């Protein structure tokens, strides 16, 4: 954990609900890099999977996938890490 914090990949803080525990979170640059990498993979997979769909069907499928993402993922992650902690 210290090695990650030393590289500015992670930050740590005492758990406000239980000071014996340490909370660990990735830094914003690392989080952004991960999201960019996942998005690139998703783009390639969608391009390949939707290659045989026409433009109208492709647009409808992409919209449906976006909505599915909202329902399944977006806003569901509960982060307990204090917002005010600096690395």
PyMOL commands that set and color helices and strands:
alter all, ss='L'
color gray80, all
select helices_A, chain A and resi 2-6+28-49+55-72
alter helices_A, ss='H'
color red, helices_A
select strands_A, chain A and resi 10-15+18-26
alter strands_A, ss='S'
color yellow, strands_A
deselect
rebuild
show_as cartoon
